[in-house]
Amino acid sequence: MASIRDVSKRTGISAHTLRYWEDKQVIPPVPRNYAGERDYDEVSVKWIAIAQTLKNCGFPLDDIRQFVALARRGDEAIAERKALLEEARCRLEQRIAEATAGLEQILATDRIISFGVQGTGDEDYQGWLAGYGFDGEPDLEYLKTHRRSDCAAED
């Protein structure tokens, strides 16, 4: 059993947020000790981890509350939980696609700026874009070889 302070340190979630999540039924009720204080057991911490994961994946709190309620119903609600997860997956894939498109635009703009800085700024940028492969489709080879070193992932 652990205090709210201990669980807050362990999970990185503020005590205020933990209380709020319990009050709004984002997580199930937490057991209390003899003094009426929250006394988190491992099951409670697992519910917090589930809620945190769903939140990080873009679930609104209302959907997390619904998912937790469905999960507490057990196997009879598996199909409904899967549907919620599928909706969240689609939203997350959309966010990833939008972020990727934004990154591609930043890289294309960086290529234009670099091209101009090299002393050929009077060139027709539209011709340059077409000539160097930027026609609205990402140049994946360029993206792979021109990543910033401070944010490059291992291939």
Residue, then its C-alpha position, 0 to 999 in steps of 0.5 A: m500500500a502506498s500514499i498519494r505522494d508515493v504514487s505521484k512520485r512513482t507515476g509522475i502524475s501530480a497528486h492533484t491529478l490523481r485525486y481529480w481522476e478518482d473524483k471524475q471516475v477516470i480510475p476506479p475508487v482507491p482504497r482508504n486507510y483507517a484515517g480515510e486517506r487514499d492507500y493505493d494498492e498495486v491494482s490501483v497503480k495499474w489502473i493509473a498506468i492504463a489511464q496514463t497510457l490511454k491519455n498519452c495516446g490521445f484519449p479524452l478523459d471521457d473516453i478513458r472513463q468509459f474504457v475503465a467502466l467497460a473494463r470493470r464489466g469484464d469479458e461482456a464488454i470486450a467488443e466495446r473496449k476494442a471499438l474504443l481502442e480502434e477509434a483511438r488508433c485511427r485518431l493517433e494514426q491521423r495525428i502521426a500523418e499530420a506531424t509527418a506532413g509537417l516535418e516534410q514541409i519543414l525539411a523542404t523549406d530547409r532545402i530551399i533556404s539552404f539552396g538560396v544561401q549557397g548563392t543561387g537565390d535568383e534561381d526559379y524556386q518552382g523549377w528547383l523544387a521540381g528538379y530536386g524531387f519535391d513535387g508534393e511527395p516526400d523525398l524519403e531518401y533525402l529525409k533519411t540522409h538529412r536528419r538532424s543529428d540531435c533528433a535522429a532515431e536509430d535505423 
